[in-house]
Amino acid sequence: MPRTIAAAATVALVLCAGCVQQPIPSPLPQATPTWSCTPVTGGTPYPCYENQYQETSAQNALYEQAEAVYRKLNAEDERIYRAGGVKTPSPIIEETTTGEALKSTMENYKELASDGTRMVHGEFRIASTQRLVQSESGSVAALRVCLDISDVELQAPGHKSYRLGQDGVETAYFRRVENQLKISQVTSKWVESC
């Protein structure tokens, strides 16, 4: 009989070995965003999570780089207009443009060089930039820029200078070419004023 009791106790212990009560997991507390994200296109910063912060920071850095590329091209564009055009792309033109933008820019410069027209007064002043979240032909960023060029005067040899009298709005689309950000396409229109 003692053996039977001992065997029953052993069986009971074996069966209850898995009967240890596990604590019931408590629900996780709701995570609250602790980062502050700035929208790419501007506006009020908003609370966000770290992964969102990393993503918007990368996008903002991309657009800052795009603005720097545009400003560099704009300064070179003004220099070339003052010089009366060029027949081959300068290192800065090659560094900042590609594709259709490079082609149309060079056509314009060659036309200036062929008839001797040059800029004799004014400047290509960037009045405003606007970041656009849109793409064109594989672009990674887009900027709309209003150029205050109404006081720019051009002059061809043997002719009086003439003032443009209007401002220009350009939308520049950017692509990565061999890990370098370049303007790949530009659309433009005349406006009365920036």
C-alpha positions in Angstrom: 0.0 0.0 0.0 2.7 2.5 0.8 4.2 1.8 -2.6 0.9 2.5 -4.3 0.6 5.8 -2.4 4.2 6.7 -3.4 3.5 5.8 -7.0 0.3 7.8 -7.1 2.1 10.8 -5.5 4.9 10.4 -8.1 2.3 10.3 -11.0 0.5 13.3 -9.5 3.8 15.2 -9.3 4.7 14.4 -12.9 1.3 15.3 -14.2 1.3 18.6 -12.3 4.9 19.5 -13.3 3.4 21.6 -16.1 0.8 23.1 -13.9 2.8 26.0 -12.6 0.7 29.0 -13.2 2.2 31.4 -15.7 1.7 35.1 -15.1 -0.8 36.6 -17.5 1.0 39.1 -19.7 -0.2 42.6 -19.2 -1.0 44.8 -22.2 1.9 46.9 -23.4 1.5 50.6 -22.7 0.6 52.6 -25.7 3.7 54.1 -27.2 3.7 57.8 -27.6 5.7 59.6 -30.2 8.7 61.3 -28.7 10.3 62.8 -31.9 9.4 65.9 -33.8 9.1 65.6 -37.6 9.2 68.6 -40.0 7.2 68.1 -43.2 9.2 68.1 -46.4 7.1 70.7 -48.0 7.1 72.9 -44.9 4.6 73.5 -42.2 4.2 72.9 -38.5 6.4 70.1 -37.0 4.4 67.2 -35.6 5.0 64.4 -33.1 6.3 61.3 -34.7 8.2 58.0 -34.0 11.9 57.5 -34.6 11.5 55.7 -37.9 9.3 58.5 -39.2 11.8 61.0 -38.0 14.7 59.2 -39.8 12.6 59.2 -43.0 11.6 62.8 -43.0 15.1 63.9 -42.0 16.5 62.0 -45.0 13.9 63.7 -47.3 14.7 67.1 -45.9 18.4 66.5 -46.4 17.7 65.5 -50.0 15.7 68.7 -50.7 18.4 70.8 -49.0 20.9 69.2 -51.4 18.5 69.9 -54.4 18.3 73.6 -53.4 22.1 73.8 -53.2 22.4 72.2 -56.7 19.8 74.6 -58.1 21.6 77.7 -56.6 24.9 76.5 -58.0 23.4 76.1 -61.5 21.6 79.5 -61.2 24.9 81.3 -60.4 26.6 79.5 -63.3 23.7 80.4 -65.6 24.0 84.1 -64.7 27.8 84.0 -65.3 27.4 82.4 -68.7 24.7 84.9 -69.7 27.1 87.7 -68.8 29.8 86.1 -70.9 27.5 85.8 -73.9 27.0 82.0 -73.9 29.3 79.0 -74.4 29.6 76.3 -77.0 30.6 73.5 -74.6 29.3 72.7 -71.1 31.3 74.1 -68.3 32.3 71.8 -65.4 29.5 73.2 -63.2 26.9 72.7 -66.0 28.1 69.0 -66.3 28.1 68.7 -62.5 24.5 70.1 -62.0 22.5 68.9 -65.1 21.9 65.8 -67.0 19.5 64.5 -69.7 17.0 66.9 -71.1 18.0 69.7 -68.8 21.6 69.5 -70.0 20.5 69.4 -73.6 18.1 72.4 -73.5 20.5 74.4 -71.4 23.3 73.9 -73.9 21.0 74.8 -76.8 20.2 78.1 -75.1 23.9 78.9 -74.4 25.0 78.0 -78.0 22.3 80.3 -79.4 23.6 83.2 -77.2 27.2 82.5 -78.3 26.2 82.4 -82.0 24.5 85.8 -82.0 26.7 87.4 -79.3 23.8 88.3 -77.0 24.9 88.9 -73.4 23.4 90.1 -70.1 24.4 93.7 -69.5 22.4 94.5 -66.4 20.5 92.9 -63.5 20.8 89.5 -61.9 19.1 86.1 -61.7 17.7 86.5 -58.2 16.0 83.5 -56.6 12.9 85.1 -55.0 11.3 81.9 -53.6 11.7 78.1 -53.6 8.9 75.6 -53.0 9.5 71.9 -52.4 7.2 69.7 -54.4 6.3 66.1 -53.6 6.0 64.9 -57.2 8.1 63.1 -59.7 8.8 63.2 -63.4 10.7 60.5 -65.3 12.2 58.9 -62.3 13.1 62.0 -60.4 13.7 61.9 -56.6 12.9 65.5 -55.8 11.3 68.6 -57.4 11.6 72.3 -56.7 9.5 75.2 -58.0 11.6 78.3 -58.1 10.5 81.9 -58.9 13.3 83.9 -60.4 13.2 87.7 -60.1 14.7 88.6 -63.5 12.4 91.5 -64.5 15.3 94.0 -64.4 17.7 91.8 -66.5 18.8 93.5 -69.7 20.2 91.6 -72.7 22.0 93.1 -75.6 23.1 91.8 -79.0 26.0 93.4 -80.8 24.9 96.5 -82.7 21.5 96.6 -81.0 20.1 98.5 -78.0 19.7 96.5 -74.8 16.2 95.3 -73.9 14.7 94.5 -70.5 13.0 91.2 -69.9 10.3 92.9 -67.9 8.9 89.6 -66.5 9.9 87.0 -63.9 10.2 83.3 -64.5 8.9 80.3 -62.6 10.8 77.0 -63.1 10.1 73.6 -61.9 13.3 71.6 -61.7 13.3 67.8 -61.4 16.3 66.0 -59.8 17.7 62.6 -60.4 20.7 60.7 -58.9 23.4 60.0 -61.5 26.3 58.0 -60.2 25.3 59.0 -56.7 25.3 62.7 -57.6 22.1 64.8 -57.6 21.5 66.6 -60.9 18.7 68.5 -62.5 17.3 66.2 -65.2 14.3 68.2 -66.5 13.1 71.8 -66.2 9.7 73.3 -67.1 9.3 77.1 -67.1 6.9 79.9 -67.7 6.8 83.7 -67.5 4.9 85.4 -64.7 4.2 89.1 -64.1 5.9 89.0 -60.7 7.3 86.7 -58.1 
